Structures are given as C-alpha cells and as structure tokens.
C-alpha cells in the first residue's frame, strides 16, 4: 500500500485522522441504516455459537455442582409453588367464562392465545448505550423483526435484528426503546422509555399534577399493534415533582429481571395475553 | 500457526465479552479485545498497525451490534497513546506499567462512551472506571498466560 500510493509511510497522526474520519462515516451510516445490525449478527455467528456452548456448559456445571441439600430445598419450594398454582388454576375456568361474557357484552371477541416459542439467551450487551440480548432462534425458525419478547414477570423487549440462526432483542431499558403502555385500571395512554439502566424505565411528559401513583402496575396498551394489550410491563416506583422541571419524573421498575435472562418467550402475531 | 493462534485468541476475547452472565459481569468484565491488542502492541514493539486494529474494533462493533466505528476508534486512539510512550512503557517497573495500562483502557472506554453519546444520551457510570481497573489488575496474569501460549507457538514455528 505504502509502495503503491505513497513514497513514505504516512505520519501516525494522519493515519489516525483518516481512520477517525472513516469511523465517523461508518457511525453516520449505522445510524441511518439500522439494518447494518443484522449484518453484524450474521458475522457474529461463530462467536455466538461458542457463547451458546459455554452457556450450556456453565448451566450443566452448576447443576452438577449443586448440593443435595440445595436440591431438596428447591424441590420443597417448587412443590409449594405448584400447590399455589393449582389453587389458582381451579379459579381459572370461572374467570375465563366471566371474561367471555363481559367481552360479549362489550361486543368484542376474544382471540385465542396464539403460538409462543421458547428461546435461549446466548449473548448479552448491557452497556449503557446498547442494552440487548441475542437469542438462539433466527430467520430459520421464522423469527421476524418487531416480535414481542417476554420473560417470567413481564415484557422484556422486541426483536430488532434477525440473522439465519440468531436474533437480537432490544431490551425495554435500551435508550432507543419506547413502549405504549397504560395503567392497569385505566385507559390513559402512556409511553415507557428506556434509560440505559436495567432497573429503571421512565414515563416521559407527565404533567406535574399527574395522578400516577407509586405502586401502579403498567401494562401494554396495544397501541401500534405490535404488542398485544394487557401484558404486564412494570410498576411505578416513584413520582417526583422537581421544582425546576416542567414535567414530573415517573420512575418505573420493569417486572422482568432484564439483566438475568436465560430463557425468553417470543409471541407470534395474533397472540393475546391469556385471559382474564 | 501463529496467525491461527491470534485468530483463536481474538475469537475467545469476543466470546468472553459477549457471555450472558448477568449485569455484574457485564459491567465489571474488562475489555478482553483491548487487552489482547495491548499485549500484541507491546510485545510486537510497534509492529501492530492502526488499520488492522481499526478492523478488529469494527468487528467488535459488528458483533456487539453497537454503533459502527465506536470500538474501532477507541482501539485506534488507545494504540496511538500507547505508541507515544511505548519505549518508556516497556522499561517501566510492573506496578507503574499497571497504572499505564489502566489509563490506556480507560481512554479506550472513554472514547467508546463519547462516540456512543453522539447518537444516544448516555450517562457517565461508575462501571466505566471499574472495568479498566479490573483489566489492569488482570494484566500480569494475562501477559503470563499469553506469553506461554505464544512462546510455545514461536518455538514450534
């Protein structure tokens, strides 16, 4: 290269300058072309395959090392949970039929729950500017951009890039994430924005005299049509009214443990949260 | 054979950076790719080129799904700063070398943070200081491990 175009090697500072200009151009390109993230996912396939193998090995190692005492304790806890779940299950048919009657009164028809697919988490990036996970399903399994992703507790985020074998899921806490929600017992439409912090989301642009209160559960509103309505998302932890700000600061804690995801659920179009 | 070992070492560094082991690991783990670049640059006595390092950083951006160019620029500037004082760094006693490694890793982290802040309002976080500190603390172990791997390769080669 040096012999071909230049007689002497370029000074270091000039080389760094050229690379900085190239980096700027690429940054501009990646902000205007979000599909460049899919390309990265395809290139990362060998790395992700190794991550997947290590995660499996780690899980198997932990299971192997777990002591008998721990297993007995876990067994007892799971039995207790099962008993409680069985009690809840008894009530379910009653609630379901009541819900059907109410929906019929409102002249709307319940859509039966659609397909749900389980996916394993193979990689994560939890830097403040990019909070995402990578799952072990891709376009081969029919995964598409925009699909809602859930975990025990509630909504986790949505698929933002898909390659043949993997998909990237932007978490609710990602700075670019914004989800239409509403309080559980009201129809007030709200937005829930990511802050780059795994344990804190914000509801923007709320008037200082907002009637939102700490403890209120926020669920998806279904606006935009991407997420079905009624999925639990987070709980308001604080409503602050700083004297020097025009709006109230509404802090929300996501219900799903966004930083500790091993397995997630993907919803398919037409899915409604289980009744009621 | 040495080229293959380097490729495998970088692959391992990318894998370690991506592992889904929770938020504590995500905020505390050092930038293994930057540590590998530093080892190569110091051991190679200035033979590592900026363009190659830029390419490695770009690959890291692609794999992490991050803003393209952020890690590429971070690594290039880290290398530039290292080359400014390379001869001195090689002669430094181990403890002072650790401090210099910490500053270089911090500079790389800071550049990535600034670069990402161009598009998204990222906030300063304490982990930005802690991860480079862990990286510097790992440096003696890291170099002795890589010395074993690469010296064996050199002898075979």
HADDOCK unambig.tbl for C-alpha pairs under 7 A between the chains (distance, minus, plus):
assign (segid A and resid 16 and name CA) (segid B and resid 76 and name CA) 6.88 0.50 0.50
assign (segid A and resid 20 and name CA) (segid B and resid 73 and name CA) 6.22 0.50 0.50
assign (segid A and resid 23 and name CA) (segid B and resid 69 and name CA) 4.38 0.50 0.50
assign (segid A and resid 23 and name CA) (segid B and resid 73 and name CA) 6.41 0.50 0.50
assign (segid A and resid 24 and name CA) (segid B and resid 69 and name CA) 6.73 0.50 0.50
assign (segid A and resid 26 and name CA) (segid B and resid 68 and name CA) 5.66 0.50 0.50
assign (segid A and resid 26 and name CA) (segid B and resid 69 and name CA) 5.87 0.50 0.50
assign (segid A and resid 27 and name CA) (segid B and resid 67 and name CA) 5.98 0.50 0.50
assign (segid A and resid 27 and name CA) (segid B and resid 68 and name CA) 4.97 0.50 0.50
assign (segid A and resid 27 and name CA) (segid B and resid 69 and name CA) 5.51 0.50 0.50
assign (segid A and resid 30 and name CA) (segid B and resid 67 and name CA) 6.28 0.50 0.50
assign (segid A and resid 30 and name CA) (segid B and resid 68 and name CA) 5.87 0.50 0.50
assign (segid A and resid 37 and name CA) (segid B and resid 62 and name CA) 6.84 0.50 0.50
assign (segid A and resid 37 and name CA) (segid B and resid 65 and name CA) 5.29 0.50 0.50
assign (segid A and resid 40 and name CA) (segid B and resid 62 and name CA) 4.12 0.50 0.50
assign (segid A and resid 40 and name CA) (segid B and resid 63 and name CA) 5.26 0.50 0.50
assign (segid A and resid 40 and name CA) (segid B and resid 65 and name CA) 6.09 0.50 0.50
assign (segid A and resid 41 and name CA) (segid B and resid 63 and name CA) 6.15 0.50 0.50
assign (segid A and resid 43 and name CA) (segid B and resid 63 and name CA) 6.86 0.50 0.50
assign (segid A and resid 44 and name CA) (segid B and resid 63 and name CA) 4.94 0.50 0.50
assign (segid A and resid 47 and name CA) (segid B and resid 11 and name CA) 6.57 0.50 0.50
assign (segid A and resid 47 and name CA) (segid B and resid 14 and name CA) 6.67 0.50 0.50
assign (segid A and resid 47 and name CA) (segid B and resid 15 and name CA) 5.47 0.50 0.50
assign (segid A and resid 50 and name CA) (segid B and resid 15 and name CA) 6.65 0.50 0.50
assign (segid A and resid 51 and name CA) (segid B and resid 15 and name CA) 5.73 0.50 0.50
assign (segid A and resid 51 and name CA) (segid B and resid 19 and name CA) 5.99 0.50 0.50
assign (segid A and resid 122 and name CA) (segid B and resid 20 and name CA) 6.33 0.50 0.50
assign (segid A and resid 123 and name CA) (segid B and resid 18 and name CA) 5.14 0.50 0.50
assign (segid A and resid 123 and name CA) (segid B and resid 19 and name CA) 5.12 0.50 0.50
assign (segid A and resid 123 and name CA) (segid B and resid 20 and name CA) 4.69 0.50 0.50
assign (segid A and resid 124 and name CA) (segid B and resid 18 and name CA) 5.56 0.50 0.50
assign (segid A and resid 124 and name CA) (segid B and resid 19 and name CA) 6.26 0.50 0.50
assign (segid A and resid 124 and name CA) (segid B and resid 20 and name CA) 4.82 0.50 0.50
assign (segid A and resid 125 and name CA) (segid B and resid 18 and name CA) 6.43 0.50 0.50
assign (segid A and resid 125 and name CA) (segid B and resid 64 and name CA) 6.55 0.50 0.50
assign (segid A and resid 126 and name CA) (segid B and resid 23 and name CA) 6.82 0.50 0.50
assign (segid A and resid 126 and name CA) (segid B and resid 26 and name CA) 5.95 0.50 0.50
assign (segid A and resid 128 and name CA) (segid B and resid 122 and name CA) 6.24 0.50 0.50
assign (segid A and resid 129 and name CA) (segid B and resid 116 and name CA) 6.37 0.50 0.50
assign (segid A and resid 129 and name CA) (segid B and resid 120 and name CA) 6.65 0.50 0.50
assign (segid A and resid 129 and name CA) (segid B and resid 122 and name CA) 5.68 0.50 0.50
assign (segid A and resid 130 and name CA) (segid B and resid 66 and name CA) 6.53 0.50 0.50
assign (segid A and resid 175 and name CA) (segid B and resid 120 and name CA) 6.81 0.50 0.50
assign (segid A and resid 259 and name CA) (segid B and resid 22 and name CA) 5.22 0.50 0.50
assign (segid A and resid 259 and name CA) (segid B and resid 23 and name CA) 5.15 0.50 0.50
assign (segid A and resid 260 and name CA) (segid B and resid 22 and name CA) 5.02 0.50 0.50
